[in-house]
Amino acid sequence: MMTKPGYLRVLAPLAGLLVASLSLLVVGPGAKGLVCGPSWGTVASSEHLKKPRAIATIASNDIWVVGSTRKTEGVIRTGAEHWDGTSWSQVPTPDVGAGENALNGVDASASKDVWAVGYSGHNTLIEHWDGTQWRVVTSPNADTNGDNTLTSVDALSTTNAWAVGSSRTATSRKSLIQRWNGTSWTIVSSPNPGTLSNSLLGVAATGPNDIWAVGWKNSGDGLRSLLLHYDGTGWTEWAAVPKVGTEDNVLTGISAVSSDEVGRRATTSMAQSTRRSRCTTTVPPGAMCQVLTVQTGLASLRELTPPHRPTRGW
């Protein structure tokens, strides 16, 4: 069984990646009127978030970043910042109880329909922005005696959203998937192909009947990439993901382009690799940045080459 400290070590590369990329937004001197091109620039923020963990873009003047902060010494609490097209500002988020609270993922179907997910103590935590304020929405736990956490969310509409994560029981860690039907969040049955542990770190959808989730599984031979798919009826494990190197393989994020082409980013531990990654600015040292593409039922793995064209991005 993987302990909570061990699980956090698995998430460390992902957290480091997010902090490294989002630090462009939350530290450093301001740059109002910044025109994004082939290079990044710094934009001042309220510096409220100590650990930004996820970002969601609705429009060029409507962007959310969520994560965690320390409202009192030694206590980790939820945090959020919003970009209105001119500047970043802190937006209050509620916490549950006096223990540790954090938001790991955020997504929106509209400016007044934004979801953020994470954990509160040993329980799942889901919050919703209605255009005026963030409020906690009741979310179930798979195991009331274990650790439950949500890591990513995808909002398709006001009546359809999905959140993924994991639940650690007394003997193992299992995948956790929840669905919003416009009224409440409920747990949906999900595969656990790893005999010891399974965990989901990202989710993305092209439509209500084409949803993908990624993470890792463990059957005693180290961490291996995990890829699940929902076809409108149920979740199943996709064809085996190609393995890279001899060490741990973990899929940390996913981007759904269309129903027949889905790209997902993998950070793979390859400390002894002789192949140099071209993504050294976006992945932790010692990791390879790669894209797994699923197209018309075939899976292939290739090195990711970042685009170098003028764009507006965060």
C-alpha positions as a printed Julia matrix, in Angstrom:
314×3 Matrix{Float64}:
   0.0    0.0     0.0
   1.3    3.44   -0.84
   1.28   5.75    2.17
   0.18   9.37    1.97
   3.79  10.67    2.01
   4.6    8.23   -0.78
   1.58   9.38   -2.76
   2.66  12.99   -2.34
   6.06  12.07   -3.75
   4.29  10.72   -6.84
   2.47  14.03   -7.19
   5.62  16.09   -6.63
   6.62  16.23  -10.33
   3.12  17.41  -11.24
   3.08  20.0    -8.48
   6.52  21.19   -9.49
   5.42  21.49  -13.1
   2.38  23.56  -12.17
   4.27  25.8    -9.78
   7.01  26.38  -12.35
   4.57  27.32  -15.09
   2.09  29.25  -12.98
   4.82  31.15  -11.14
   4.96  33.28  -14.29
   1.56  34.57  -13.24
   1.93  35.06   -9.54
   5.41  36.43   -8.93
   7.66  39.09  -10.34
   7.16  42.63  -11.59
   3.99  43.51  -13.42
   3.62  43.85  -17.16
   0.3   45.5   -17.93
  -0.77  45.34  -21.52
   1.41  42.3   -22.05
   1.24  41.0   -25.62
   1.92  37.29  -25.69
   4.21  36.05  -28.42
   6.76  33.26  -28.77
   8.12  33.94  -25.28
   6.68  34.2   -21.77
   6.52  37.3   -19.58
   5.66  37.93  -15.95
   2.34  39.37  -14.81
   1.85  40.7   -11.29
  -0.72  39.11   -9.0
  -1.98  39.43   -5.47
   0.55  36.73   -4.49
  -2.24  35.14   -2.48
  -1.59  31.61   -3.68
   1.43  29.9    -2.21
   0.98  26.77   -4.33
  -0.99  27.33   -7.55
  -2.12  23.95   -8.84
  -4.48  24.44  -11.79
  -5.65  27.02  -14.32
  -8.83  27.39  -16.4
  -9.29  29.86  -19.25
 -12.82  30.91  -20.16
 -11.91  34.03  -22.15
  -8.97  36.42  -22.49
 -10.46  38.46  -19.64
 -11.8   35.59  -17.56
  -9.19  33.17  -16.17
  -9.03  31.28  -12.87
  -6.07  29.85  -10.97
  -6.68  27.72   -7.87
  -4.47  26.04   -5.32
  -3.61  26.47   -1.68
  -2.35  29.14    0.68
  -1.58  29.54    4.36
  -4.14  31.73    6.08
  -2.62  31.0     9.48
   0.77  29.62   10.39
   1.03  25.93    9.57
  -2.53  25.59    8.2
  -3.02  24.98    4.46
  -6.24  26.44    3.08
  -7.9   26.83   -0.32
  -7.12  29.79   -2.54
  -8.14  31.27   -5.89
  -7.17  34.2    -8.08
  -9.01  35.67  -11.08
  -7.78  37.53  -14.16
 -10.19  40.17  -15.52
  -8.14  41.15  -18.55
  -6.14  43.76  -16.69
  -4.95  42.31  -13.4
  -5.05  39.32  -11.08
  -7.05  39.6    -7.86
  -7.71  37.36   -4.88
 -11.19  35.84   -4.65
 -12.31  34.31   -1.31
 -12.87  30.53   -1.26
 -14.52  28.61    1.57
 -12.86  25.89    3.64
 -14.38  22.96    5.47
 -13.28  22.41    9.05
 -10.08  23.6    10.67
  -7.77  21.11    8.95
  -5.92  21.12    5.65
  -7.89  22.27    2.6
  -6.6   22.57   -0.98
  -7.89  22.85   -4.55
  -6.16  20.7    -7.18
  -8.22  21.24  -10.33
 -10.5   23.8   -11.97
 -12.62  23.97  -15.13
 -15.59  25.92  -16.44
 -18.41  25.57  -18.93
 -19.22  29.3   -18.66
 -18.17  32.36  -16.68
 -20.91  31.64  -14.14
 -20.35  27.89  -14.03
 -16.87  27.15  -12.69
 -15.91  24.05  -10.71
 -12.87  23.51   -8.48
 -11.98  20.21   -6.81
  -9.53  19.06   -4.16
  -9.65  17.77   -0.61
 -10.51  18.8     2.93
  -8.73  16.69    5.53
  -9.47  13.11    4.49
 -12.51  14.03    2.39
 -13.18  15.17   -1.15
 -13.84  18.88   -1.65
 -15.8   20.45   -4.51
 -16.54  24.15   -4.86
 -18.63  26.06   -7.42
 -18.46  29.65   -8.7
 -21.84  31.04   -9.78
 -20.59  34.42  -10.99
 -20.83  35.98   -7.54
 -19.13  33.71   -5.01
 -17.5   30.34   -4.4
 -19.5   27.89   -2.32
 -18.94  24.3    -1.2
 -21.06  21.66   -2.94
 -21.55  18.33   -1.18
 -19.39  15.56   -2.65
 -19.28  11.87   -1.64
 -16.31   9.85   -0.38
 -15.52   6.34   -1.54
 -14.15   5.32    1.85
 -15.2    7.19    4.99
 -12.27   5.7     6.91
  -9.56   6.49    4.35
  -8.09   9.38    2.39
 -10.25  10.76   -0.42
  -8.99  13.39   -2.85
  -9.98  14.85   -6.22
  -7.27  16.02   -8.6
  -8.97  17.19  -11.8
 -12.35  18.26  -13.17
 -13.93  18.74  -16.61
 -17.12  20.8   -16.94
 -19.1   20.01  -20.08
 -22.25  21.97  -19.22
 -24.28  23.17  -16.26
 -25.74  19.66  -15.98
 -22.7   17.54  -16.81
 -19.29  17.64  -15.15
 -16.74  14.99  -14.17
 -14.13  14.88  -11.41
 -11.4   12.29  -10.84
  -8.97  11.39   -8.09
  -8.4    8.51   -5.72
  -9.42   6.97   -2.43
  -6.95   5.19   -0.15
  -8.43   2.27    1.73
  -6.84   0.22    4.48
  -5.1   -2.0     1.94
  -4.73  -0.07   -1.31
  -5.48   3.09   -3.28
  -8.34   3.02   -5.78
  -9.41   5.28   -8.61
 -12.26   7.65   -7.86
 -14.61   9.2   -10.43
 -17.57  11.46   -9.68
 -20.25  12.96  -11.93
 -22.42  16.09  -11.65
 -25.92  15.74  -13.13
 -27.12  19.27  -12.51
 -28.38  18.46   -9.02
 -25.75  16.45   -7.14
 -22.36  14.72   -7.36
 -22.34  10.92   -7.29
 -19.62   8.29   -7.49
 -19.4    6.36  -10.77
 -17.85   2.91  -10.9
 -14.3    2.96  -12.32
 -11.7    0.29  -13.19
  -8.75  -0.52  -10.94
  -6.42  -2.64  -13.08
  -3.47  -2.22  -10.7
  -3.52  -4.96   -8.08
  -1.96  -2.72   -5.42
  -2.89   0.89   -6.19
  -4.57   3.07   -8.79
  -4.9    6.84   -9.03
  -6.3    9.36  -11.53
  -4.64  12.76  -12.07
  -6.41  14.24  -15.1
  -9.7   14.19  -17.0
 -10.87  15.69  -20.31
 -13.84  15.22  -22.61
 -14.79  15.92  -26.22
 -18.45  15.27  -25.44
 -20.78  13.51  -23.01
 -19.99  10.1   -24.51
 -16.25  10.54  -25.03
 -14.37  11.21  -21.79
 -10.79  10.32  -20.9
  -8.98  10.01  -17.57
  -5.27   9.44  -16.95
  -3.06   8.58  -13.99
  -1.1    5.56  -12.78
  -1.47   1.98  -11.6
   0.76  -0.28   -9.54
   0.82  -4.09   -9.5
   4.12  -4.46   -7.69
   6.36  -3.64  -10.66
   6.46   0.14  -10.17
   4.11   2.84  -11.37
   2.65   2.33  -14.83
   0.59   4.72  -16.96
  -3.18   4.37  -16.63
  -5.64   5.44  -19.31
  -9.43   5.12  -18.88
 -12.26   5.92  -21.3
 -15.99   6.58  -20.89
 -18.24   5.84  -23.89
 -21.55   6.98  -22.45
 -22.21   3.63  -20.83
 -19.29   2.92  -18.52
 -15.58   3.38  -17.84
 -13.04   0.88  -19.17
  -9.26   0.73  -19.33
  -7.95   1.66  -22.77
  -5.34  -0.4   -24.6
  -2.06  -0.7   -22.73
  -0.11   2.56  -22.79
   3.42   2.23  -24.24
   6.05   2.12  -21.49
   9.0    4.51  -21.57
  12.32   3.48  -20.01
  12.66   1.17  -17.04
  11.46   3.41  -14.21
   8.09   4.79  -13.11
   5.64   5.99  -15.78
   2.85   8.4   -14.84
   0.37  10.28  -17.03
  -0.27  13.6   -15.29
  -2.46  15.55  -17.69
  -4.75  15.2   -20.67
  -6.13  17.4   -23.44
  -8.98  16.16  -25.61
  -8.83  17.56  -29.14
 -11.54  15.56  -30.91
 -13.34  12.26  -30.59
 -10.67  10.43  -32.63
  -7.54  12.22  -31.46
  -6.71  12.74  -27.83
  -3.34  14.0   -26.62
  -2.06  13.51  -23.11
   1.16  14.59  -21.45
   3.32  12.14  -19.53
   6.1   12.89  -17.11
   8.23   9.8   -16.96
  11.1    9.18  -14.58
  14.13   8.55  -16.8
  17.11   9.8   -14.84
  19.59   7.79  -16.95
  18.05   8.6   -20.3
  20.48   9.59  -23.04
  17.72  11.1   -25.12
  17.36  14.82  -24.52
  13.88  16.2   -24.13
  12.93  19.3   -26.09
  10.47  20.23  -23.33
  12.97  21.13  -20.61
  11.1   24.35  -19.83
   7.88  22.56  -18.92
   8.86  19.36  -17.17
  10.94  18.64  -14.07
  14.65  17.79  -14.42
  15.21  14.12  -15.23
  11.79  13.77  -16.88
  10.82  13.28  -20.48
   7.99  15.3   -22.0
   6.0   13.14  -24.38
   2.62  13.0   -26.03
   0.54   9.87  -26.28
  -1.9   10.12  -29.16
  -4.95   7.91  -29.57
  -6.38   8.06  -33.07
  -8.92   5.65  -34.56
  -8.11   3.09  -31.89
  -4.32   3.15  -32.28
  -1.93   4.4   -29.61
   1.49   5.89  -30.31
   4.05   7.73  -28.2
   6.15  10.6   -29.51
   8.29  13.38  -28.15
   6.43  16.64  -27.71
   7.69  19.65  -29.62
   6.15  22.85  -28.22
   4.68  25.23  -30.83
   6.72  28.37  -31.58
   4.1   30.62  -33.08
   2.61  33.85  -31.65
  -0.26  33.01  -29.32
  -2.11  34.24  -26.28
  -1.52  31.7   -23.55
  -1.19  31.22  -19.81
